[in-house]
Amino acid sequence: MHIFLILLLTGSFSGLKAQNTQVYIDSIKNQLTLTDDDVRRVDLLILLSHRVVNHNPDSALDIAREAHELAKKISYKHGIAETYSRMGIAFQKKGDHSSSAANHFKALGMLEEMILQAKNKAEFYKRIGAEMNSLGIAYENMHDQDGALKWYTKSLEYDIKINDKSAMAGKYNNLGAIYMNKGNIAKGKEYFYKSLEMNKEIGHESWVAINLGNLGNVFEIEGNFEEAIKYYEDGLAISKKVNDVSMVAIWLGNIGSSYDRMKNYKKAEYYYRESEKISAEIGDLIGVELENKGLYKIYKRDRKFKEALEFYEKSASAKDSIFNAEKYEQFTRSEVTHEFEKKQAEQKAEQDKKDALAEANKQKQKLVLMFIVGGLIIVFIGAIFILRSLRITRKQKELIEAKNKEMERQKLIIEGQHKDILDSIYYARRIQQSLLPTEKYIVKQLGKSR
C-alpha cells in the first residue's frame, strides 16, 4: 500500500520556526501570568495550544476551548475565529475528523463574514485559504476524496490571489495526493511536479523531500522501480540533511519495497532492516510493523522459517501495540471528554446563576431607568405648560399695556379737544362781554326813563 504524504498548512501559525518546545511553552505560560489584557491572554492561549498540539492534542483542545470562551466574553472576533481553527486542528490530531471539519467550518464562516468589513483583505485571504486546506485534510481523512478535492481547489484559488507560493506548493502536493487516491495517476504526477518545482524555487527542503517521496510512489505504482528508487534516494538525502529522522525511516522502507518488487531481495532486506531499526528507536510502531512484515516475506520466500517466524511475531506485536494504543487513546479520550463535559456542566450552572443574577439586576436597572425617564418626561411636559402659560401671560400683559397706552393717548387727545372747546367758549364770552352794556349802564338808563 502506498501512502501519499500531505502537507499540513494549519492556520496562522504554520510558518513558525521550530525551537526548544518546552522552553517556548514555559515562556508563554510566564507571559500569561504577567498580563491582565484579555486580548493578549487569548492570543497567548492560542499560541500555547499550537505549541502543544503535536504531543498533547487533548491539552491543546482544552487550552483552545479556554481561549474561545474568553474571546467570546470580550467579543474578540479574530480570537473566536482562530480558536475554532485551533480546536479543529486538535480534533484532527485526536483522529476526530468530523469534529475537526465542524470547527474549521465555523472558523471559515466567521472569516468570510469579517472580510466584508476588512481593509486588508489579503490577510483574510491567507487565513481563509488555510481553513479550506484544513477542511480538505479533514475530508481526506474521512475518505471523502471528492470533498477533499473541492476544498483543496478552493484553497488554492485564495493562495493564487495573494501569490503565496509556499501555500500554493502545499496545495499542489495535496491535490496530487487526492488525484492519486482517485486513480488519476497522470493528474497526480502533474500536481506533484508543480509542488516540487515551487518548493525548490522557495527553498523549502523538507517539503521537497516529501514531493520526491510522493513521486517515487507514483513511479513504483507505474512499475518503474529504478526511477522510484532514484526519487526515494533524493528524498532520503534531503531528510538526512535536515535531520528528519522519521522521514529517513520512511524513505529507507520505500527503497526496500522497490528492491523487493524488483526481486533484489538482498538490497530489500538491507533497507528494510535499516528502516526498522530507526523506526524502533523513534517508537514508530507502524514502521516497525511494515518493515518486519517485509522481512518476514523475504525470509519465508527463502524458506528460512525460523527467522521468518521471528519477523512475523515482531510485526504482529507492533500491530497489536498499535491497536492497543488506539484503544487506550479512545478510552483516555472518553475519560477526558467526560471530565471536560462535567466541568463544562458545572461552569454552565455557575454561569446560568450569574446570568440570572445579572438579568435581575438588568431588569432592576431597567425599571429605575423607566422611572427616571418617566419623571423627566413629566418635568419636561410641566416645563412646556409653564413656558406656555408665561408666554400667554406675557402676551396678555403686552396687550393690556398697549390698551393703556392707547387709552392714555385718547385721554390726551380728549383733554386737548376739551381745552380747545373751553378756550373757544371763554373767547366768545369775552367778545360778548365786550359788546353788551354793563349792568351799571343798564341800571343808569333805566333810572333815566323813569
Secondary structure, DSSP 8 states (H G I E B T S, - for coil): ----------GGGTT-----HHHHHHHHHHHHHH---HHHHHHHHHHHHHHHTTT-HHHHHHHHHHHHHHHHHTT-HHHHHHHHHHHHHHHHHHT-HHHHHHHHHHHHHHHHHHTTT-S-HHHHHHHHHHHHHHHHHHHHHTT-HHHHHHHHHHHHHHHHHTT-HHHHHHHHHHHHHHHHHTT-HHHHHHHHHHHHHHHHHHT-HHHHHHHHHHHHHHHHHTT-HHHHHHHHHHHHHHHHHTT-HHHHHHHHHHHHHHHHHTT-HHHHHHHHHHHHHHHHHHT-HHHHHHHHHHHHHHHHHTT-HHHHHHHHHHHHHHHHHHHHHHHHHHHHHHHHHHHHHHHHHHHHHHHHHHHHHHHHHHHHHHHHHHHHHHHHHHHHHHHHHHHHHHHHHHHHHHHHHHHHHHHHHHHHHHHHHHHHHHHHHHHHHHHHHHHS--HHHHHHHHHHH-
